[in-house]
Amino acid sequence: MRDFLKKFFAGGFSLGFMAPMLAILLVSTTPVVASGNDCNLAPDVGFNAAYAEVVEVEEGGFWWGNAPRNDLSPLISDLYVEIELQENYAEALRLELIPGYSYTFCIEFHSDPDNPPTNDPKGDVYLFTSANWDRYQSDYQMVSEGWQTPEEVMDMIPVEWRDMVVFLPFRDTHAYEGKRSTSFSTALDNDNKAFISWFGDNSDPEYFLALDNWNNTRPNDAVSVDGDMIVQVWIDVEERLTLPRFTAYIMVGLLPLSCVIVPMLLHSKYHSTGAGESSEKQELVPLLEQ
């Protein structure tokens, strides 16, 4: 019985130690986000108002965010929409992204036949959280009223403090500027909001895919084209494999515990060797007669 318990404990410990590693290996071999430059959407995919909403950059009050909007359903299926983007203006696609899915965005800028620009149709694409979308709207209103921060002043501000002055894209990376077409992918690890609201209950986290056709305060953005554009947006949604949160606690806990448990097992095994009764008969060496 004692040997059975030892083997059972050792087997359970090995299984608990190896299971998270195997799960992590499985996830690493599975694509976390959709790859490729094109979105693979069915020809009949269109716009669904339950999953997305087109919003204007001028919606909402100055500095005080937007008025309450209708709740959106989590984006769990593909989406396609065409947006008319005017000169010196911006619009966005409001979405509710959730963990467990990867999202591939494909965007193309085209000339509007009714008011085509003379140069190539190019624009900027940003993915924002709700807080930075509000900041982006405030930046648009400030520039429209002539309150733009001078570029020489912006250069004097350290990079780590510039988020107090300018807007930042999601994860500081999802900014694609001066593009005629672009595609990128992202996925969420959790659905936590970046800030706590003191003015009411927290709503579901929202994200905004901003389409920019004006000269904003970022130094590398595209200037506004002298005309209108039509922007095509494809969103390819795919389910992804995610590890439960407790696997992280298992990995963190098992590593230090193994430094204690493994020596104890070796010590117990060493001292138990030879402690059992042997069934073999001892052969006596006969005495030699002189």
N, C-alpha and C positions, 0 to 999 in steps of 0.2 A: 504493500500500500504506500509505503514511504517512497519507494522508487517511482511508482506511478505518479504521485503528486509532484515529484521533482521533474519528471518528463513533461507532465501537463503544464507546469508553470514555465518551464523553459520553452516549450512549444508556443504557448500563448504570448510570451515575451517576444520571441522571434517574429511571430506573426504580426503583433502590434507594432514592432519596429520596422518591418519590411513593407507593411501595407501602405503607409503614407508615401514611402519612396516609390512604390510601384504606381500609385495613383498620380504622383507628380510626373513620373516618366510617361504615363499614358496621356496626361494633359499636354505635356511638352511636345509629344509627337502628333497631337491633334491640332490643327490650325486654330489659333486663338481668334483671329479675325480673318475675314474673307480676303483673299489675295487677288491680285490682278488689277489691271487698269480699267476694266469695263465692268459694269453691273449686269448681272445675268438675270434679267427680268422677263417675265412672260409678256407677249405682245398686248394682251388685254388688261394689263395692270394700269390703273389710273389713280385719280386722287380720291382719298377717303377723308371726309371732314371729321370723322370720329377719331382719326389718328394724327391729324396735322391741321394747322391753321396758318394762313398767310397774314402777317402783321406788318404794319407800316412803321417806319423808323420814328415818325412824329407822333405816334400814339403814346398816351400817357403824359403826366405832368412833368415839369422841369424839376429834376433832382428827386422827385418823390415817386418814381416808378410808374407802373401801369395800373389802370383800373382792373378790377377783378374780371377774369376771363372764364369762359366755360371750361370745365374739366375735360381733358383729353383722355382717351384710352391709351394704355401702353402700346408702343409701336412694336407689333409682333408680326407684321406682314409687309410685303414690298409696297413701294409707293412711287408714283410718278406725278409730276406737276410741271406746268409751264407758268412762268411769272414774268409779267411785263415790268421792266426796270427802267424808270425814267432817268434822264440826265440829272446829275447832282442829287441823287437820291439813293435810298437803300430800303430794302425789304428783307423780311426774314420768314423762315418756316419754323413755327413753334411746334415742338415735339416733346413727347415724354419717353425718354430712353430708360430702359430697365436692365438690370443684370440678367445674365443667362442668354443674351443675344449679342451677336456682333453686327455692326452696321457699317455698310460700305456706301459712301456718298459719291456720286458722279455728277459733275456740274459742267455745263457747256453754255457759253455766251454766244448769242447770235444777234445780228443786226435786225432791228425792227423795220419792216418794210414801210411802215407809215412815217417814220422819222429816223432813217438810217444814219449812223455816224460816218464821217468821212475817213476815219482811221479804223484800225482793226478793233473789233468788239472785244474788249478785255475788261476784267473787273477783279474784285477781291472777294474771297470767300473766307468766312470766319465761323467757327463753332463756339458758341457762348453758353455759359450757365446763365440763369436768370439774373443774377447780380451783375455780371459783366455786360449783359444785354442792356440793363438799365444804365450802366456806365457809358456804353456805346451810344445810346440815345441822348444822354446828356452831352456827350462830346459833339454829336451832330448839331444839337441846338446851340451850343456855345460857339461853334465855328460859324454857324449860320448867322449869329448875332455879332460876329467879329471879336469873340473872346478867345481866340485860338492861342495856345501857349507857343511863344516863339521857339524856333528850332534851336537857337543857341542856348536858351534857358533849359530846354529838354536835355541837351548834351551835358549840361553841368550837373544834372541830377543823377546820382548813382543808380545803377541798373536795379539793385534790390529795392529801391524806393520808388521806382517809376510807376508801379501799380497804384500808387496813391494819386497819380496825375492822369495816366492814360488807361484805357481799357486793355484787358488781357484776354486772349483766346483760351479755350478750354485746355487745361494741362500745359499752358504756355507754348503749345506746339501747333495747334490746329488753326493756323493762319496761312492762307494760300493767296498770294498777292500778285497782281498783274498777270492773271491767267486767262487764256481763252477757253481752256478746258482743264479740269483737274479731277482727281479722285483720291479718296483717302478712306481709311477704316478706323473704327474705334470700338471699344467695348468697355462696359462698366464693371467694376469689381464690387461695388455696393451702391445703394440708393440713398446714401446719406446726403443731406444738404450741406453746403459749404458754410452756412451761417444759421443762426437761430433768430426767428422772428419774434419780436417783443410786442407785436401789434395784432396778434391773432394766432390761430392754429396754423401749423405748418402744412402747406399743400404739397402735392407730389412734386418732385424735382422736375423742372422744365429746362429744355435746351433749345437754343435758337441757332438755326443755320442762316447766317446773315449773308446777303448778296449786296455788295457794295459797288456803287458807281459814283462816288464822290471822293474828294481828296481829304482823307481824314488825317489825324495827327500822327499816325505811325510813319516813320521815315521811308519805309520801303513799299508803301502802298501805291497802287496805280492811280494816276490822275483820272478825273472824270472824262469820259469820251463825249464828243460833241454831238450827242444823239441818244436815242433810246435803244434798249436791247431787250431781247427775249431770252430768258434763262431757262434751260431745261434741267430739271433735277430728278435724278433717279436715286432711290434708296433701296439697297439690297439688304434684306434682313435674314439672318441665319442663326439658328440655335447653336450654342456653344456649350462645351462641357466645362463645368465649374466645380471645383473642389469645395466641400463643406468647410466651414470655418474651423471646426474642431480638429481638422488635420494639422493645422498650424500649431495648436496647443499640444497635440501628440508628438509632433516632431521636436518642439522645444522641450517638452518634458522628458521624452525618452532618452535624449542624448546625455543629459547629466545623470539620469537614473542608471543608465547603462554603466557609468563609471563606478557605481556602487554595487549594483546587482551582479554584474559579471564577475568581479573579484570574489563576491560572496559565494557564487555558484562554484567557482574554481576551488575556493577554500573548502567548501563542504564536500566537493567531489574528492579532493585530495585526502581529507581526513576519513572519509567513508571507505576508502580503498583498504581492503584487508580486514575491515571490521566484521564482516560476515563470517559465518561458520563455513569451513570448507568440508566438502563431502569426500575428498580424496584421502585415502589411507596413507599414512607415512610409512615408508619402508625403512626398517632398521638395518643398519650395517652390522653384519655379524662380526663378533670379536675373533680375532686371529689367535689361534692357540700357539703358544711358544713350544 
